[in-house]
């Protein structure tokens, strides 16, 4: 069950904005690795 994100302060929101693109790239890499192996 995904409960979503709690209320974030401005600093946490900024960190999340910076982290999401990197996380998406890592997820994509992982999915491609699984498909190949």
trRosetta pair geometry for C-beta under 8 A, 3 or more apart (Angstrom, degrees):
i j d omega theta_ij theta_ji phi_ij phi_ji
5 8 6.3 -21 152 -34 123 112
5 16 7.6 35 -130 -121 155 156
8 12 3.9 -131 -165 96 102 121
8 13 4.8 137 113 -60 124 76
8 16 6.6 -31 -151 -12 170 140
9 12 5.1 91 50 13 68 104
9 13 7.0 -127 99 -8 33 92
10 13 5.6 -54 -146 35 31 115
10 14 6.5 32 155 -20 64 105
11 14 5.9 -57 -154 33 30 111
11 15 6.6 29 150 -16 64 105
12 15 5.6 -52 -148 36 35 112
12 16 6.3 37 153 -21 66 106
13 16 5.7 -55 -149 36 31 113
13 17 6.5 35 152 -23 64 103
14 17 5.7 -49 -149 31 32 114
14 18 6.7 26 154 -13 63 106
15 18 5.9 -61 -153 39 32 108
15 19 6.1 26 153 -20 68 113
16 19 5.6 -59 -141 39 31 110
16 20 6.3 42 162 -37 66 100
17 20 6.4 -43 -147 14 25 113
18 21 7.6 -62 -174 29 33 99
18 22 7.6 15 146 -2 63 115
19 22 5.8 -72 -160 46 44 109
19 23 5.8 42 151 -24 80 111
20 23 5.6 -57 -143 37 31 112
20 24 6.3 33 159 -22 66 104
21 24 5.7 -53 -149 33 32 113
21 25 6.6 33 153 -19 64 103
22 25 5.7 -52 -152 33 34 112
22 26 6.5 31 152 -17 65 106
23 26 5.7 -57 -148 38 33 111
23 27 6.3 35 153 -21 67 105
24 27 5.7 -53 -147 35 31 112
24 28 6.4 33 154 -20 64 106
25 28 5.7 -56 -151 36 31 113
25 29 6.4 32 152 -20 65 105
26 29 5.6 -50 -147 35 33 113
26 30 6.4 34 154 -19 64 106
27 30 5.7 -57 -151 37 31 113
27 31 6.4 31 153 -19 66 106
28 31 5.8 -55 -147 36 30 110
28 32 6.4 29 155 -17 65 107
29 32 5.9 -58 -149 38 29 110
29 33 6.3 33 153 -23 65 107
30 33 5.6 -52 -147 33 31 114
30 34 6.5 30 155 -18 64 104
31 34 5.8 -54 -150 35 31 110
31 35 6.5 32 153 -20 64 106
32 35 5.7 -54 -149 35 33 112
32 36 6.4 27 156 -16 66 108
33 36 6.0 -62 -150 38 29 107
33 37 6.3 -7 164 10 67 113
34 37 6.5 -73 -138 53 26 87
